[in-house]
Amino acid sequence: MDITDIVEQLTDTSTSLTSILLKVKVFGVRLKNKMLIDWVTKEIEGYKSNDVLPEYRISKCNIYGNLTNGRWKLTNYLIPTDGLLPEIRDAVEKFKFYQGVSELEHLLSDKSTTVGIAIQSEILFYLTQNLQIHHGNPYAEIYSATRKIGTGAIDHALSMIRSNALNIMLEIEKEFGYKIDMAKLMARNNEVNQTIYKIMNYITTDGNDNTINTGNNTNLMGNGKS
């Protein structure tokens, strides 16, 4: 395995990203680069709920709800968020991808145009209160709601993961030469790892996480339309 082989596969978008990242992980293990190993492992297996996500795994979303308003019943209604407390609005408008790459690729393959996450019942209180007080619907009661985004946001996240892995490999090629074999890179372990750390510091920039829990982001639902 050499750097050029990994670069060629990373630039081939028809190749499964999961299989390529497994090779990047092997590369990181051989160089004993914990930072690279940890990042690749999380991208392959998925992030834990208490992990800080990279910015490319967070997207702004819309909220659609089912509600009653007096005698009327509305479904798939776009729920306004202006008027919410800033910390609540910031949390509910963020859609976070904790899933591993394979699951994200699968979501893109099922032809849905949107994906959604159910919002927890305790958050529905704030959404209902906001609708009643700030949006002129005193009899509104939201009984379920979902955060939705277009699948283009997932495609963007996958593209960023591929691009980040590619940037690491290209930088190593630039610094240490094309077609350099693994044995020679391992012999220069400290230098190679410094190059990797330089790139990784940009990749792992966090997405300013929020502690308000607005739903289980491990359960994504495909939807044919918004």
C-alpha positions in Angstrom: 0.0 0.0 0.0 1.4 3.4 -1.0 0.1 7.0 -0.8 -0.6 7.2 -4.5 -3.0 4.2 -4.4 -5.1 5.8 -1.7 -5.1 9.2 -3.5 -6.4 7.5 -6.7 -9.2 5.8 -4.8 -10.1 9.0 -2.9 -10.5 10.9 -6.2 -12.7 8.1 -7.6 -16.2 9.1 -6.3 -17.6 5.8 -7.5 -15.5 3.9 -4.9 -17.1 3.3 -1.5 -15.8 5.8 1.0 -15.9 3.3 3.8 -13.5 0.9 2.1 -11.1 3.8 1.4 -11.2 5.1 5.0 -10.3 1.6 6.2 -7.1 1.9 4.2 -6.5 5.4 5.7 -7.0 3.8 9.2 -4.4 1.1 8.4 -2.1 3.9 7.3 -2.6 5.8 10.6 -2.0 2.7 12.6 1.3 1.9 10.9 2.4 5.5 11.6 1.0 5.3 15.2 -0.8 8.6 14.6 -3.6 8.5 17.3 -5.3 11.7 16.0 -5.7 10.3 12.5 -6.8 6.9 13.8 -9.4 8.5 16.1 -10.9 10.7 13.4 -11.1 7.9 10.8 -12.6 5.4 13.3 -15.3 7.9 14.2 -16.1 8.6 10.6 -16.4 4.8 9.9 -18.2 3.7 13.0 -20.1 6.9 13.9 -19.7 9.5 16.6 -21.0 9.1 20.1 -23.7 11.4 21.4 -21.2 13.2 23.7 -18.6 13.7 21.0 -18.0 17.1 19.6 -18.9 17.0 15.9 -16.8 18.6 13.1 -18.7 21.5 11.5 -19.3 19.6 8.3 -21.5 17.1 10.2 -23.9 19.9 11.4 -26.5 21.5 9.1 -29.2 24.1 9.6 -32.7 22.5 9.3 -36.4 23.3 9.2 -39.0 22.0 11.7 -42.2 20.5 10.5 -45.0 19.6 12.9 -48.4 18.1 13.4 -50.7 20.2 15.5 -54.3 21.1 16.4 -55.6 24.7 16.3 -59.0 24.8 17.8 -61.2 22.6 15.4 -58.4 22.4 12.8 -55.8 19.8 12.5 -52.6 20.6 10.5 -50.0 18.1 9.3 -46.5 18.7 8.1 -46.8 22.4 9.0 -43.6 24.5 8.9 -43.1 25.5 12.6 -41.6 29.0 13.1 -38.6 29.3 15.4 -38.2 33.1 15.6 -39.3 34.1 19.1 -37.7 31.2 20.8 -34.9 31.8 23.4 -31.6 32.0 21.5 -30.1 28.9 23.1 -33.2 26.8 22.3 -33.5 28.2 18.8 -29.8 27.5 18.1 -30.2 23.9 19.3 -33.4 23.0 17.5 -32.3 24.5 14.2 -29.2 22.3 14.1 -29.3 18.9 12.4 -26.3 16.7 13.5 -25.0 13.6 11.7 -23.6 11.1 14.2 -23.9 8.1 11.9 -21.0 6.3 10.3 -20.1 6.8 6.7 -21.7 3.6 5.5 -25.1 4.5 7.0 -24.9 8.0 5.5 -24.1 6.5 2.1 -27.1 4.2 2.5 -29.4 7.2 3.2 -28.4 8.7 -0.1 -29.0 5.5 -2.0 -32.6 5.1 -1.1 -33.8 8.0 -3.3 -35.3 10.1 -0.5 -35.0 13.9 -1.0 -35.2 14.7 2.8 -34.3 13.0 6.1 -35.9 13.8 9.4 -35.3 13.4 13.2 -38.2 13.3 15.6 -38.1 16.1 18.3 -38.5 15.1 21.9 -41.8 15.9 23.6 -40.3 18.3 26.2 -39.1 20.5 23.3 -42.6 20.6 21.8 -43.7 22.7 24.8 -41.4 25.5 23.8 -42.4 25.3 20.2 -46.1 25.3 21.1 -45.6 28.2 23.5 -43.7 30.2 20.9 -46.5 29.5 18.3 -49.2 30.7 20.8 -47.4 33.8 22.1 -45.4 35.1 19.2 -47.3 33.9 16.2 -50.9 34.6 17.0 -52.1 31.1 17.5 -53.3 31.0 21.1 -55.1 27.6 20.6 -52.3 25.8 18.8 -51.0 22.5 20.3 -48.1 20.8 18.6 -48.2 17.0 19.3 -45.3 15.9 17.2 -42.5 17.5 15.2 -39.6 16.6 13.0 -36.4 18.4 12.0 -35.8 17.9 8.3 -33.0 18.6 5.8 -32.4 17.9 2.2 -30.2 15.0 1.5 -27.8 17.4 -0.2 -26.5 18.2 3.3 -25.5 14.5 3.8 -23.8 14.5 0.4 -21.9 17.6 1.4 -20.7 15.9 4.7 -19.5 12.8 2.8 -17.7 15.0 0.2 -16.0 16.9 3.1 -14.9 13.6 4.7 -13.4 12.4 1.4 -11.8 15.8 0.7 -10.2 15.9 4.2 -8.7 12.4 3.8 -7.5 13.4 0.4 -5.9 16.6 1.7 -3.9 14.6 4.2 -2.5 12.2 1.6 -1.7 15.0 -0.9 0.2 16.9 1.8 2.2 13.8 2.6 3.0 13.3 -1.1 4.0 17.0 -1.4 6.3 16.8 1.6 7.8 13.3 1.1 7.5 12.6 -2.6 5.3 10.6 -4.9 5.2 6.8 -4.9 7.1 6.8 -1.6 6.6 3.4 0.1 5.3 2.7 3.6 8.6 1.5 5.0 10.3 4.8 4.1 7.4 6.8 5.7 7.6 4.7 8.8 11.3 5.4 9.0 10.5 9.2 9.1 7.6 8.7 11.5 8.0 11.9 13.5 8.2 14.2 10.4 5.2 12.5 8.7 3.1 12.8 11.9 3.8 16.5 12.2 2.5 17.0 8.7 -0.6 15.0 9.5 -1.2 16.9 12.7 -1.0 20.2 10.8 -3.9 19.1 8.6 -5.9 17.4 11.3 -6.0 20.5 13.4 -8.2 22.1 10.6 -10.3 19.0 10.1 -11.3 18.5 13.7 -12.5 22.0 14.3 -15.7 21.6 16.4 -19.2 22.7 15.6 -19.8 24.7 18.8 -22.0 22.0 20.3 -25.1 22.7 22.4 -26.1 20.7 25.4 -29.9 21.0 24.8 -31.1 17.6 23.7 -33.7 18.0 20.9 -34.0 14.5 19.6 -32.2 11.3 18.9 -29.9 11.9 16.0 -29.1 8.3 15.6 -32.5 7.6 14.1 -32.8 9.2 10.7 -36.0 8.8 8.7 -36.0 9.1 4.9 -38.8 11.1 3.4 -39.9 11.4 -0.2 -40.5 15.2 0.0 -40.4 18.0 2.5 
